[in-house]
Amino acid sequence: MTRRIAWYGTAAVIVHTIVNILHALTHVSIPVPVTPSQAVFIVTVILTVPLVAMVLLWTPLSRMGVVLLLVSMLGSLIFGVYNHFIAISPDHISQIPPGNWQLLFQVTAVLLFLTELLGCGVGVWAIQKLRDEERIA
């Protein structure tokens, strides 16, 4: 079971990271500014922690990896929903000026939502599976 958790978690993180890179490209190209505190959150919680979680999923510290995956994806989900869909700011999908990058920004914002939801789902599923294994053992 632990290998299956590691594979699903890895897939979720890789897809999320690819979408994040594309979305970051739109931020730079449009440009859509981020504050210093947002930049720290993005680099730490949205980009780095999922990668650390992914590595941990393949080690004896896989339980910690599952927790980090869930927490980072949930934090990313809340951050993204607020900034892309709720708060009216230059980062809101309705505020992106028309041009070559507008559609890619909007599509990647939606894809980030979906990949973060997927990451949360994998995290919750993995926690349940690990608990079930503990009960059986």
C-alpha positions in Angstrom: 0.0 0.0 0.0 2.8 2.4 0.8 4.2 2.2 -2.7 0.7 3.0 -4.1 0.5 6.0 -1.9 4.0 7.1 -3.0 3.1 6.7 -6.7 -0.2 8.7 -6.4 1.4 11.4 -4.3 4.3 11.7 -6.7 2.0 12.0 -9.7 -0.1 14.7 -7.9 3.0 16.7 -7.0 4.6 16.4 -10.5 1.4 17.6 -12.2 0.9 20.4 -9.7 4.5 21.5 -10.2 4.3 21.6 -14.0 1.1 23.6 -13.8 2.7 25.9 -11.2 5.7 26.5 -13.6 3.3 27.4 -16.4 1.3 29.7 -14.1 4.5 31.4 -12.9 5.5 32.0 -16.5 2.2 33.9 -17.0 2.8 35.9 -13.8 6.1 37.1 -15.2 4.9 37.7 -18.7 1.8 39.7 -18.1 3.1 40.8 -15.4 1.0 40.0 -12.3 2.8 41.3 -9.2 3.1 39.3 -6.0 4.0 40.8 -2.6 7.1 39.7 -0.7 5.0 37.7 1.8 3.1 36.0 -1.1 6.4 35.1 -2.7 7.6 33.5 0.5 4.4 31.5 0.8 4.5 30.5 -2.9 8.1 29.3 -2.8 7.7 27.6 0.6 4.2 26.1 0.8 3.2 25.8 -2.9 6.5 24.8 -4.5 9.0 23.4 -1.9 6.9 21.6 0.7 5.1 19.4 -1.9 8.5 18.4 -3.4 9.8 17.5 0.1 6.6 15.5 0.8 7.0 13.6 -2.5 10.6 12.6 -1.6 9.5 11.6 2.0 6.7 9.4 0.5 9.4 7.0 -0.8 11.3 6.8 2.6 10.5 5.4 6.0 9.2 8.9 6.8 6.3 8.4 4.4 3.7 9.2 7.1 5.3 12.6 7.5 5.3 12.9 3.7 1.5 12.3 3.6 0.9 14.9 6.2 3.1 17.5 4.4 1.4 16.7 1.1 -2.1 17.3 2.6 -1.1 20.4 4.5 0.8 22.0 1.6 -2.0 21.2 -1.0 -4.7 22.5 1.4 -2.7 25.7 2.0 -2.1 26.1 -1.8 -5.8 25.5 -2.5 -6.9 28.2 0.0 -4.3 30.6 -1.3 -5.2 30.0 -4.9 -8.9 30.2 -4.5 -8.7 33.4 -2.5 -6.2 35.1 -4.9 -7.5 33.9 -8.2 -11.3 33.7 -7.6 -12.3 35.8 -4.6 -10.1 38.8 -3.9 -10.4 41.4 -6.6 -6.8 42.2 -7.3 -4.3 42.0 -10.3 -4.2 38.2 -9.5 -7.9 37.6 -10.0 -8.7 35.8 -13.2 -11.2 38.5 -14.2 -8.6 41.3 -13.9 -6.0 39.9 -16.3 -5.7 42.2 -19.3 -6.5 40.8 -22.7 -3.5 39.5 -24.6 -1.5 36.5 -25.4 -1.1 35.4 -21.8 -4.6 35.9 -20.5 -6.1 32.6 -21.5 -3.1 30.6 -20.2 -3.2 32.5 -16.9 -6.9 31.7 -16.5 -6.6 28.1 -17.6 -3.6 27.4 -15.3 -5.4 29.1 -12.3 -8.3 26.6 -12.8 -5.8 23.7 -13.3 -4.0 24.7 -10.1 -7.3 24.5 -8.3 -7.9 21.0 -9.7 -4.4 19.7 -9.0 -4.5 21.1 -5.4 -7.9 19.4 -4.9 -6.4 16.2 -6.3 -3.4 16.6 -3.9 -5.8 17.1 -1.0 -7.8 14.0 -2.1 -4.6 11.9 -2.3 -3.5 13.1 1.1 -6.9 12.3 2.8 -7.0 8.9 1.0 -3.5 8.1 2.1 -4.1 9.0 5.7 -7.2 6.7 5.7 -5.2 3.8 4.1 -2.4 4.2 6.6 -4.9 4.1 9.5 -6.6 1.1 8.1 -3.2 -0.7 7.8 -2.4 0.1 11.4 -5.8 -1.3 12.6 -5.1 -4.6 10.7 -1.6 -5.0 11.9 
